[in-house]
């Protein structure tokens, strides 16, 4: 989907917007894929720099996004001077600053502790409400999938194939409090009913 590997079969179509200069996608990885030799603001502005955006404009955009996630005062810090949660916020806003058609997120919160994960889940929900960006989000957390998603695509283990697709009709805006709704528990139970059998099968495949 990200174009990082050759396609073996099939086709992916993304409807382009009105701006031909806008990138098709940006990726947020599980690990903190930021440059240790660049400051926070330089990391956020990097994608814009690669597109030839002027220094003044890209720094303005970077400052805007850092302010939106509460990192404005850390703009001149280096990655080793900030926490893991802050590093992942930098990765997320670097992708958003590039204003892609689709934001690809590959387990972006998987390496974080439980408390930081909840904080950043709410951060993502807030940012989505503001941007309405199309997001393709990979996670191994059932609760995270139901909380964040409008549609959950359940995948099998090896070989990877679509087992089922669930439309999540929970009200928005959402927050951590959404996990207390009876409807949230219903979605989680329905998906787990099918997922549990797949988890057992995957464990039996291990040597």
Secondary structure, DSSP 8 states (H G I E B T S, - for coil): --SSS---S--------S-TTS-SEEEE-SS----TTSBHHHHHHHHHHHTT--HHHHHHHHHHHHHHTT-GGGTT-BGGGS-HHHHHHHHHHHHHHTT-SEEEEESTTTTS-HHHHHHHHHHHHHHHHHH--EEEEE-S-HHHHHHH-SEEEEE-SSS--EEEEEE----SS--GGGGGSHHHHHHHHHHHHHHHHHHHHHHHH--
